[in-house]
């Protein structure tokens, strides 16, 4: 159970750190941005990310466990997962920390590709793990569209 908890908690660490570092920027900067009418309310984001990170973490445990731990078979599937998780954690820095909307957009587009690759590689190993990431892909699709709209509607100030 220690591994299960560790893998499940891991994604939350970067998410929490990103929130901790950037929490003061939300009311000061983010609330002033022009956003589309379909933008979810700010209060829903922590709830959604808690659910998504929990599913991602548990799914990563399932894959790790099915591959026998840190074996050579785990390098690609867990490497993809780690890479997409790093981009996931980097996005708040680009968006909220440096207000670099273009870099946030590049980050999330790369994140989309890696997350999709993760799901595809996991599907052959553990279908439940792959399916646990489907809500994450859905949320990323919305977040990508939102990032594009915010980037387009809020030109960078020189």
Secondary structure, DSSP 8 states (H G I E B T S, - for coil): -HHHHHHHHHHHHHHHHHHHHHHHHHHHTGGGS---TT---HHHHHHHHHHHHHHHHHHHHHHHHHTTSS-TTHHHHHHHHHHHHHHHHHHHIIIIIS--HHHHHHHHHHHHHHHHHHHHHHHTT-HHHHHHTHHHHHHHHHHHHHHHHHHHHS----
